[in-house]
C-alpha cells in the first residue's frame, strides 16, 4: 500500500483555520474545507484550545517544533546561499518579515530558499553564535535581547472584547491606492506613565499626534475620537490598531466616528508598517525615557507639522501634507 506523502500546514491554511473557528465551524468541517485529515486539524488546534487558537501562534509553534527535531541543524545552516541572503538583508536593516516575503518573490519555485519570519528570528536569537547574534540584533529595529513577550503574567493585550482582527479587513485596506485608512498606536514615556497617540494615514503618510492627559481607555477614545471627527468624511474609513487595552472602547469609538477599528495580531508590528515607521521618526524628537506628560499641545503640533512637511522618497519626494491636501481638493472640486 502506497503511503500518502505528508505535507505540513501552510501559513495560508492556518489563517483559514483561524477564520473558520471564528465562524464556529467544527474540526470536521474545517478538515473538509481544507481537504485535510481531521487529525491534522485537531493536532494543530489542540495545544491552544479551539477558543484561543490563532494562526500566528500555530505558525510559531510549528517553526520551533521543526527546529527541535533538527537539533539545531536549521534550514539556514544547511543552505549557505539562504544564510547569506538573510544575513545580507538583516545587515541592510530589513525586517525578518520583509526578508521572508522577498525570498518568496525571488525564489517562487525553490522551497530550499523559502523561510518564514519566525524561522529567521529563531536563527538570530537561538542558533547564531554570540558574536553574530549580537551584531544581528543591533540591526533589528527594536534591538531586543530576547525574542517574544518577556513580560510575566497574563497578556492583557489579547483581552479586547469583540475585537475584529486585521485578517477581516476589506481588500482595499491592504493597498495604498484608496485614502482614508489609518494606523494607530501609542508611544510611551518614562516608566510607561505617560503617552502620545499616533495616527498615520496609509496612502499619504500624513501623521496626526494626539495629546493625552492620561492613557486610560476613556481618555484615549475621546482624544482619538476628537481628531477623527475633525477630518473630512472622505479621508476616514478605517483604523488598524495595536492590541493595547487603551482601545477597549473601540465599539463606542466606531459608533461616534463611523470609523471601523481592526486589531493587528499580538506582537506583529510589521502588520502596521506605516505607523511603526512614523513612531521611529517620532523618537528623534521624544527619545525613550522622556516624560511625555510635560510635552505641550503646541510642541506636539510643531513636531506634527515638521513630519508632514518633510519630503518622502516613497511619495516621489513630495510631502505628506501636499499629497493629503491634493486628495482633499480633488474630491471637493
C-alpha positions as CSV (number, residue, x, y, z in Angstrom):
1,X,0.0,0.0,0.0
2,X,1.4,3.4,-1.0
3,X,1.7,5.9,1.8
4,X,0.3,9.4,1.2
5,X,3.1,12.0,1.4
6,X,2.7,14.2,4.5
7,X,2.8,17.9,4.0
8,X,2.8,20.4,6.8
9,X,0.1,23.0,7.2
10,X,0.9,26.3,5.4
11,X,0.6,29.7,6.8
12,X,-2.4,30.3,4.5
13,X,-4.1,27.2,5.8
14,X,-3.6,28.3,9.4
15,X,-5.2,31.6,8.6
16,X,-8.2,29.7,7.2
17,X,-8.4,27.6,10.3
18,X,-8.4,30.7,12.4
19,X,-11.2,32.2,10.3
20,X,-13.3,29.0,10.2
21,X,-13.1,28.7,14.0
22,X,-14.3,32.3,14.3
23,X,-17.3,31.1,12.2
24,X,-17.9,28.3,14.8
25,X,-17.0,25.6,12.3
26,X,-16.3,22.1,13.8
27,X,-12.9,20.4,13.4
28,X,-14.5,18.0,10.9
29,X,-16.0,20.9,8.9
30,X,-12.6,22.7,8.8
31,X,-10.9,19.5,7.7
32,X,-13.3,19.0,4.8
33,X,-13.0,22.7,3.8
34,X,-9.2,22.4,3.6
35,X,-9.2,18.9,2.3
36,X,-7.1,17.8,5.2
37,X,-7.3,14.9,7.6
38,X,-9.4,15.6,10.7
39,X,-6.5,14.5,12.9
40,X,-4.2,17.1,11.3
41,X,-6.5,19.9,12.2
42,X,-7.0,18.5,15.7
43,X,-3.3,18.3,16.3
44,X,-2.9,21.9,15.2
45,X,-5.7,23.4,17.4
46,X,-5.5,21.2,20.5
47,X,-2.4,22.7,22.2
48,X,-4.1,26.1,22.3
49,X,-7.7,25.2,22.7
50,X,-10.3,26.0,20.0
51,X,-11.4,29.2,21.7
52,X,-7.8,30.6,21.9
53,X,-6.3,29.3,18.7
54,X,-4.6,31.9,16.5
55,X,-2.7,31.3,13.2
56,X,0.2,33.3,14.4
57,X,0.7,31.1,17.5
58,X,0.3,27.9,15.3
59,X,3.0,29.1,12.9
60,X,5.4,29.9,15.7
61,X,4.9,26.5,17.4
62,X,5.5,24.7,14.1
63,X,8.8,26.5,13.5
64,X,10.1,25.8,16.9
65,X,9.0,22.1,16.7
66,X,10.9,21.6,13.4
67,X,13.9,23.3,14.9
68,X,13.8,21.0,17.9
69,X,13.7,17.9,15.7
70,X,16.7,19.1,13.7
71,X,18.7,19.5,17.0
72,X,20.0,22.9,15.8
73,X,20.5,21.9,12.2
74,X,18.4,24.7,10.9
75,X,17.5,25.2,7.3
76,X,19.8,28.2,7.1
77,X,22.8,26.3,8.4
78,X,22.2,23.6,5.8
79,X,21.9,26.1,3.0
80,X,24.8,28.7,2.8
81,X,23.1,30.6,-0.1
82,X,20.0,31.1,2.0
83,X,22.0,32.1,5.1
84,X,24.0,34.6,3.0
85,X,20.8,36.1,1.6
86,X,19.2,36.5,5.0
87,X,22.3,37.9,6.8
88,X,22.9,40.4,4.0
89,X,19.3,41.7,4.2
90,X,19.5,41.9,8.0
91,X,22.6,44.0,7.7
92,X,20.6,46.4,5.5
93,X,18.1,46.6,8.4
94,X,15.4,44.6,6.6
95,X,12.9,43.1,9.0
96,X,12.5,39.3,9.1
97,X,9.1,39.6,7.6
98,X,10.4,41.7,4.6
99,X,13.1,39.1,4.1
100,X,10.6,36.2,4.1
101,X,8.4,37.9,1.6
102,X,11.4,38.8,-0.6
103,X,12.5,35.1,-0.6
104,X,9.1,34.1,-1.9
105,X,9.3,36.7,-4.7
106,X,12.8,35.9,-5.8
107,X,12.7,32.1,-5.5
108,X,9.0,31.2,-6.0
109,X,9.7,27.6,-7.2
110,X,12.6,26.8,-4.9
111,X,11.5,25.5,-1.5
112,X,15.1,25.4,-0.3
113,X,15.1,29.2,-0.5
114,X,11.9,29.7,1.5
115,X,11.9,30.7,5.2
116,X,9.2,32.1,7.5
117,X,9.9,35.3,9.5
118,X,9.7,33.2,12.7
119,X,12.5,30.9,11.4
120,X,14.6,34.0,10.8
121,X,14.0,35.3,14.4
122,X,14.8,31.8,15.6
123,X,18.1,31.8,13.7
124,X,19.0,35.2,15.2
125,X,18.2,34.5,18.8
126,X,18.8,30.8,19.2
127,X,21.1,29.4,16.5
128,X,23.6,32.2,15.9
129,X,27.0,32.3,17.5
130,X,27.2,35.0,20.2
131,X,29.2,37.5,18.1
132,X,26.8,37.1,15.1
133,X,23.7,37.3,17.3
134,X,24.9,40.5,18.9
135,X,25.6,42.0,15.5
136,X,22.2,40.9,14.0
137,X,20.1,42.0,17.0
138,X,21.5,45.5,16.6
139,X,20.2,45.5,13.0
140,X,16.6,44.9,14.2
141,X,14.5,47.9,14.8
142,X,13.7,47.1,18.5
143,X,17.0,45.6,19.3
144,X,15.6,43.3,21.9
145,X,17.9,40.8,23.6
146,X,15.2,38.2,23.7
147,X,12.6,37.2,21.2
148,X,8.9,37.4,22.0
149,X,7.0,38.6,25.1
150,X,9.2,38.8,28.1
151,X,6.5,40.2,30.4
152,X,5.1,38.0,33.1
153,X,1.5,37.3,33.9
154,X,-1.5,37.3,31.6
155,X,-1.3,39.1,28.3
156,X,-3.8,41.9,28.7
157,X,-3.4,42.9,25.1
158,X,-5.4,39.9,23.9
159,X,-8.5,40.6,26.1
160,X,-10.2,43.3,24.0
161,X,-13.8,42.3,23.7
162,X,-15.4,41.8,20.2
163,X,-12.1,42.7,18.5
164,X,-12.2,42.5,14.7
165,X,-8.8,41.1,13.6
166,X,-6.7,42.5,10.7
167,X,-7.4,39.4,8.6
168,X,-11.0,40.6,8.2
169,X,-10.2,44.0,6.7
170,X,-11.5,44.7,3.2
171,X,-9.1,44.1,0.4
172,X,-8.9,47.9,-0.3
173,X,-7.2,48.5,3.0
174,X,-4.3,46.2,2.1
175,X,-3.2,48.5,-0.7
176,X,-2.5,52.2,-0.5
177,X,-4.4,53.4,-3.6
178,X,-7.6,54.3,-1.7
179,X,-7.0,57.0,1.0
180,X,-8.7,57.1,4.4
181,X,-7.3,54.1,6.0
182,X,-5.3,54.8,9.2
183,X,-2.9,53.0,11.5
184,X,-2.8,53.9,15.2
185,X,-0.8,53.3,18.4
186,X,0.7,55.0,21.5
187,X,4.3,55.8,22.2
188,X,5.0,55.6,25.9
189,X,7.1,57.9,28.0
190,X,9.2,57.5,31.1
191,X,8.3,54.4,33.2
192,X,5.3,53.9,30.9
193,X,3.5,56.6,32.9
194,X,2.7,58.9,30.0
195,X,1.9,58.6,26.3
196,X,1.3,60.3,23.0
197,X,-1.2,59.0,20.5
198,X,0.0,58.5,16.9
199,X,-2.2,58.2,13.8
200,X,-0.8,57.7,10.3
201,X,-2.8,57.7,7.0
202,X,-1.5,54.8,4.8
203,X,-1.7,56.5,1.4
204,X,-0.3,59.9,2.2
205,X,1.8,59.0,5.3
206,X,0.2,62.1,7.0
207,X,0.7,62.0,10.7
208,X,-1.6,63.2,13.5
209,X,-0.2,63.4,17.0
210,X,-2.7,63.1,19.9
211,X,-2.1,64.9,23.2
212,X,-3.1,62.7,26.1
213,X,-3.6,63.7,29.7
214,X,-3.8,60.0,30.7
215,X,-3.7,56.6,28.9
216,X,-6.9,55.0,30.2
217,X,-9.4,53.8,27.6
218,X,-11.9,56.6,28.0
219,X,-9.2,59.4,27.7
220,X,-7.7,57.7,24.6
221,X,-11.1,57.1,23.0
222,X,-12.2,60.7,23.4
223,X,-8.9,62.1,22.2
224,X,-8.8,59.9,19.1
225,X,-12.5,60.5,18.5
226,X,-12.0,64.3,18.5
227,X,-9.2,64.0,15.9
228,X,-11.2,61.8,13.6
229,X,-14.3,63.9,13.8
230,X,-12.3,66.9,12.7
231,X,-11.4,65.1,9.4
232,X,-13.5,65.2,6.2
233,X,-15.6,62.0,5.8
234,X,-13.8,61.0,2.6
235,X,-10.5,60.6,4.4
236,X,-11.6,58.5,7.3
237,X,-12.6,54.9,6.5
238,X,-10.8,52.5,8.9
239,X,-8.3,52.4,11.7
240,X,-5.9,49.5,12.3
241,X,-4.7,49.5,15.8
242,X,-2.2,47.7,18.1
243,X,-3.6,45.4,20.8
244,X,-3.2,47.9,23.7
245,X,-6.1,47.8,26.2
246,X,-6.5,51.6,25.8
247,X,-8.6,50.9,22.7
248,X,-11.0,48.6,24.6
249,X,-13.8,51.1,23.9
250,X,-13.4,50.6,20.2
251,X,-17.1,49.9,19.6
252,X,-18.1,53.2,21.1
253,X,-15.4,54.9,19.1
254,X,-16.8,53.4,15.9
255,X,-20.3,54.4,16.8
256,X,-19.3,58.0,17.3
257,X,-16.9,58.3,14.3
258,X,-18.2,55.8,11.8
259,X,-14.6,54.5,11.6
260,X,-14.2,50.7,11.9
261,X,-11.4,49.6,14.1
262,X,-9.3,46.5,13.2
263,X,-6.7,45.0,15.6
264,X,-3.3,43.7,14.5
265,X,-2.2,40.3,15.8
266,X,-0.3,40.4,19.1
267,X,3.5,41.2,18.7
268,X,3.1,41.8,15.0
269,X,4.3,45.3,14.4
270,X,5.0,44.6,10.8
271,X,1.3,44.5,10.2
272,X,1.2,48.3,10.9
273,X,4.4,49.3,9.0
274,X,3.3,52.9,8.3
275,X,2.7,53.6,11.9
276,X,5.8,51.8,13.1
277,X,7.9,53.9,10.8
278,X,6.3,57.1,12.0
279,X,6.9,56.1,15.6
280,X,10.5,55.6,14.8
281,X,10.7,59.1,13.3
282,X,8.9,60.5,16.4
283,X,11.6,59.1,18.7
284,X,14.0,61.5,17.1
285,X,12.0,64.2,18.9
286,X,11.0,62.3,22.0
287,X,13.6,59.6,22.9
288,X,12.7,56.7,25.2
289,X,12.7,57.8,28.8
290,X,11.1,61.2,28.0
291,X,8.4,62.3,30.4
292,X,5.7,62.8,27.7
293,X,3.3,64.4,30.2
294,X,5.5,67.6,30.0
295,X,5.0,67.9,26.2
296,X,2.6,70.7,25.4
297,X,0.0,70.7,22.7
298,X,1.9,73.4,20.9
299,X,5.1,71.3,20.9
300,X,3.2,68.3,19.5
301,X,1.7,70.5,16.8
302,X,5.2,71.7,15.9
303,X,6.5,68.2,15.6
304,X,3.5,67.0,13.6
305,X,4.0,69.9,11.1
306,X,7.7,69.1,10.7
307,X,6.9,65.4,10.0
308,X,4.2,66.3,7.5
309,X,6.3,68.9,5.7
310,X,9.3,66.5,5.3
311,X,9.7,65.2,1.7
312,X,9.4,61.5,1.4
313,X,11.0,59.3,-1.2
314,X,8.0,56.9,-1.2
315,X,5.9,60.0,-2.3
316,X,8.3,60.9,-5.1
317,X,9.8,63.5,-2.7
318,X,6.5,65.3,-2.1
319,X,5.4,65.9,1.4
320,X,2.6,64.1,3.2
321,X,0.8,67.4,3.6
322,X,1.0,68.1,-0.1
323,X,-0.5,64.7,-1.0
324,X,-3.1,64.9,1.7
325,X,-4.3,68.3,0.6
326,X,-4.3,67.2,-3.1
327,X,-6.6,64.3,-2.2
328,X,-9.0,66.6,-0.3
329,X,-9.1,69.2,-3.1
330,X,-9.6,66.6,-5.8
331,X,-12.7,65.3,-4.1
332,X,-14.1,68.8,-3.5
333,X,-13.6,70.2,-7.0
